[in-house]
Structure formats: structure tokens, C-alpha cells
Amino acid sequence: MIKVVRTLAVAAIVCVSLVSCREESKETKTVEGIEVTEEAQVEVSEDGEKVEIQDGNTDIKVKKDENGNIEKKKIDGENRDVKIKMEDGNVEKKKVDIDN
């Protein structure tokens, strides 16, 4: 009887730990290679060369060249600013500022 109760207790603990550790799925979408939430506000210029995304406290700006390739990305977050310059799809320069 004690073995049955002990086995059931261990099984219950394992079940609770597996359920509590699972990752909750968030509704996201990918815009210009950047994953943002579904509620993010996306603005595209008339010529399609500039894209501005506001996702909560994060502002993202993407600039494209005339061929539609990404030329610059700028991500302004709460404690982090990232600037990326690209050429022919490769990162040419990357600058990350972290505020403490």
C-alpha cells in the first residue's frame, strides 16, 4: 500500500512539474526578418523603402535600398539600442548600446 501511494505521489509531482514548465505560446509574426507580437503597429512608406514598427516599448526602423534589400535596421528598446548596416544581405557594421 505504501509503495502504491509513494508511486502515485511521485507521478503527481512529475506531472505538475512538466505542466508548470511548459512554454506558453505567444501570437507573433515576422516583419522584415524581425519577430514581433500580433499587436505591433507596422507603418510602411508609400515607396516601400522605409518600415516603422512599434511593438510595446520597442521601436524598430528598417530602411531598404531601391532593389528591396535591407540596408539599415535600427532597434530602440527600453535598455538596448541596436544599429545594423547591411550590404548585399550581409552585416557590414553592427552597433549595440546597452543602458544599465
Buried (B, 14 or more C-beta within 10 A) or exposed (E): EEEEEEEEEEEEEEEEEEEEEEEEEEEEEEBBEBEBEEEBEBEBEEEEBBBBBBBEEBBBBBBBEEEEEBBBBBBBBEEEBBBBBBEEEEEEEEEEEEEE
